[in-house]
Amino acid sequence: NAGVTQTPKFQVLKTGQSMTLQCAQDMNHNSMYWYRQDPGMGLRLIYYSASEGTTDKGEVPNGYNVSRLNKREFSLRLESAAPSQTSVYFCASTGTGVYNEQFFGPGTRLTVL
Amino acid sequence: GEDVEQSLFLSVREGDSSVINCTYTDSSSTYLYWYKQEPGAGLQLLTYIFSNMDMKQDQRLTVLLNKKDKHLSLRIADTQTGDSAIYFCAVKAGANNLFFGTGTRLTVIP
């Protein structure tokens, strides 16, 4: 099992450019999440998907869109990147276990110039 | 949403105990977690506690929960240099969502 994988690991964009961050999990989990991590602010939820075909906004959804392509894959799109979106992005997934542990990917470090 | 607070930094000497503290606001939280993040990596679950428990021990880790004060702590006994990392407290509120603290950067001094 690879767990949760993310691509790319690093990305540099210019203001206004677009890109899609990819996430996949092989644990047959129903729920998937996108977070951003900024210094001194912990992790903040951008969007989540409780099951295939559904997506919901989290705490900081502005400037982002998501697609739950199938049960395995959950992508995050920046349509017009801004310097305020410079951050480390983490994808996570969770199954239906007793304590609902979230499993995290290794992260994508994005810099917007 | 839930507010989860932690202090940002903690330094301890190798061999000493570390205590990382966390406070939260939602008294209906069901599960509370401690995650560890090593440099350049994602978060890994260290341990968790259910809201009807006061304490949980797992080898060098002890979690204490004071529901009245909405206070969670993680004690690491015999702290080693390999324990240097950022530790996140997280609280489950609602069906799916976790709320994370800011993270505490633990530095272990040899």
Chai-1 contact restraints between the chains, C-beta under 6 A:
chainA,res_idxA,chainB,res_idxB,connection_type,confidence,min_distance_angstrom,max_distance_angstrom,comment,restraint_id
A,S31,B,N96,contact,1.0,0.0,6.0,A-B,restraint_1
A,G40,B,T102,contact,1.0,0.0,6.0,A-B,restraint_2
A,G42,B,F100,contact,1.0,0.0,6.0,A-B,restraint_3
A,G42,B,G101,contact,1.0,0.0,6.0,A-B,restraint_4
A,G42,B,T102,contact,1.0,0.0,6.0,A-B,restraint_5
A,G42,B,G103,contact,1.0,0.0,6.0,A-B,restraint_6
A,L43,B,F100,contact,1.0,0.0,6.0,A-B,restraint_7
A,A50,B,N96,contact,1.0,0.0,6.0,A-B,restraint_8
A,F90,B,G42,contact,1.0,0.0,6.0,A-B,restraint_9
A,Y99,B,Y31,contact,1.0,0.0,6.0,A-B,restraint_10
A,Y99,B,Y48,contact,1.0,0.0,6.0,A-B,restraint_11
A,E101,B,L45,contact,1.0,0.0,6.0,A-B,restraint_12
A,F104,B,G42,contact,1.0,0.0,6.0,A-B,restraint_13
A,F104,B,L43,contact,1.0,0.0,6.0,A-B,restraint_14
A,G105,B,G42,contact,1.0,0.0,6.0,A-B,restraint_15
A,P106,B,G42,contact,1.0,0.0,6.0,A-B,restraint_16
A,G107,B,G42,contact,1.0,0.0,6.0,A-B,restraint_17
